[in-house]
């Protein structure tokens, strides 16, 4: 087992891709995990692993930014 998915708690046993100490693992629930030296360091998308916290402010309110 490489890692346990933080969203569904299913064991992930094989990596999709590896680059040095970093492995990319896809869980059966569809979540992609980034595993570095056996520790999950990131996930793709949203999950309970890393809650989204938005700070105040908006890119549109930045004076140097041109409107799109």
KASUL-V875315 format. One record per residue. N is the residue number from 1. RES is the residue in three letters. PHI is phi in whole degrees, -180 to 180 (* if undefined). Layout:
n-><N N>
res-><RES RES>
phi-><PHI PHI>
//
This chain:
n-><1 2 3 4 5 6 7 8 9 10 11 12 13 14 15 16 17 18 19 20 21 22 23 24 25 26 27 28 29 30 31 32 33 34 35 36 37 38 39 40 41 42 43 44 45 46 47 48 49 50 51 52 53 54 55 56 57 58 59 60 61 62 63 64 65 66 67 68>
res-><UNK UNK UNK UNK UNK UNK UNK UNK UNK UNK UNK UNK UNK UNK UNK UNK UNK UNK UNK UNK UNK UNK UNK UNK UNK UNK UNK UNK UNK UNK UNK UNK UNK UNK UNK UNK UNK UNK UNK UNK UNK UNK UNK UNK UNK UNK UNK UNK UNK UNK UNK UNK UNK UNK UNK UNK UNK UNK UNK UNK UNK UNK UNK UNK UNK UNK UNK UNK>
phi-><* -87 -159 -110 -62 -73 -87 -116 66 -88 -71 -105 -112 -139 -90 -79 -155 -136 -139 66 -84 -103 -123 -110 -122 -111 -83 -64 -81 102 -76 -92 -116 -107 -114 -121 53 85 -117 -72 -106 -163 -132 -91 80 -104 -162 -79 -64 -136 -61 -83 -122 -98 -84 -75 110 -145 -59 -67 -89 -75 -61 -79 -88 -79 -66 -99>
//
